[in-house]
Amino acid sequence: MSFEQLGLSSSILKAVSEQGYLEPTPIQVQAIPVILAGKDVMGGAQTGTGKTASFVLPMLQRFEVYANSSMSPAKHPVRAVILTPTRELAMQVHESVKIYGKYSQLRSTVIYGGVNIESQVEAVRAGIEILVATPGRLLDHVHQKNLMFSKVELLILDEADRMLDMGFMPDLKLIIQLLPAQRQNLMFSATFSDEIKNLAGKILREPVLIEVAKRNSVSELITHVVYPVEAKKKQFALIQLIKQQNLQQVLVFTRTKLGADRLARFLIQQSITCAAIHGDRNQLQRTQALADFKQNTIRILVATDVAARGLDIEELTHVINFELPNNPEDYVHRIGRTGRAGSKGHAISLVSKDEETLLSNIEKLLGIKVSVDHMSENVISRSSNSSYEKSLLVKDRKEGKKPRQESKQHRNPKISVGVNARRTAVAKTGKCEDPLFTQPYVSKYPDLVSVTAMDGLGRKPVQRRFPERALPALFTSFHKRSD
């Protein structure tokens, strides 16, 4: 089937053609006609299968009758609200609206938190037909009376399950109460839990269920590999994977924001271009990091699950789970960043012993047994040592010191052996023979001899006396006394 057979207008078909799309994906074939018919839809598809276009294209088609060139905001009331859980996904959806609607006079904008709200007020008040938003920032505009929803005809919830996971349910209830009762509702997600189906029952009216793949499934084009690695050696194992496989563009996931920052700093110390993206980074930092990654300016992008959805990176071949997610469904969304649009992808996971239960839960969810590969411990150890040496050199350069060659050259083998021998002797005999610790110290100055010196300010002489009596040793022998 072609896009022409789906009943889309010539202007939309032209925009789609310019993007190089010739045939609609399965989710688009099933969803577009149903949406154009005005029915509620509950749609699920694997990530990377064209889910966004499956609701953006019929939305643009439906509202073309309202397109006009008037400068009056009253001529451009909000008619469609698209809610997404994250800023990245909101920007991606809005980008699709602009691309497919480039030959339409429909107005659109995107609003999200993390930036100054004043920069969004002007666009909102100028009048828009299509609003893409995150729930929290949308309510901020409502409280400032920047938005009116009396003309809304379409509500779209994208990645609804993620919105529930992130605690947006109270915000969703408030937003739905603000919308007209008579409207079309669409709910799209890569997965559908029982909680999502319960939510759909409260929002959707006799929805048409569209699932082009079984729930929580992943693309067959993605290969899964697990490397058992001790937690403390994961950083060095990651470096070896990057070097051995010559990986040039890799998305690496961690569980925490602190872990993402630490890993990014470590990779930079190893001369691997890298950036971190997570919830504590402001919007400018997140946008810049993502742009650099897409343009291959940086080699590694370290992210938390905030980036597991909404990142659309063309031809991303590898996703590495530095740490497995606590929620097995997040694994589906993480690896969904690769193997998109018919391309092959690779999902690699570094798994420590304390993560074996998480791996088992993921395998149960997917219904597959993930293949296990092993890395040589010698290789990881060599990487660990070389990484330590490199960190010392970086530290020396920062401190302006003469670069050291290798840490072994900074150790005096004789001293090291002597210290170890003394420690062994103490452990066996209970005696310490080192004179530094056992012999008393005697001053070189005779008793009652004064040394005259000026004080630090040069005001008067200071008399200092150095008695000849012996001072106690630093430590006394701790062996048992016979008496």
Summary of the structure (lengths in Angstrom):
residues: 483
radius of gyration: 32.7
end to end distance: 102.1
largest distance: 110.8
contacts: 1458
relative contact order: 0.09
helix: 44%
strand: 16%
